[in-house]
């Protein structure tokens, strides 16, 4: 029962994501729950529900990353510090950032259609590569 409560909380938290860090936190928790349901054979439906939360959190993170000022790289000139945040500061690597931004670029109708189609079929795992 506690797992179901945690699942419902994650679903609710999706709507409140305001930072990449928040999106990553929800994404990581949803992935942990997805793996748990796979290990205990909790059913493909619950695995896919967790995967949906994970993918939606990745999409939101991608939207936020696209809107951020890009890190210039290199060393700041002189002794001045700079405000640009690097991917490492966010706990991300370049591959994650790229994938999540690509997911965010998928048109809303296509994105929602894919999720609905996979979940309705009920015979395969919902993945972010789909």
Secondary structure, DSSP 4 states (H G I P E B T S, - for coil): -HHHHHHHHHHHHHTT--SHHHHHHHHHHHHHHHHHHHHTT--HHHHHHHHHHHHHHHHHHHHHHHHSPPP--SPPSTT----PPPTGGGT--HHHHHHHHHHHHS-HHHHHHHHHHHHHH-SS---TT-
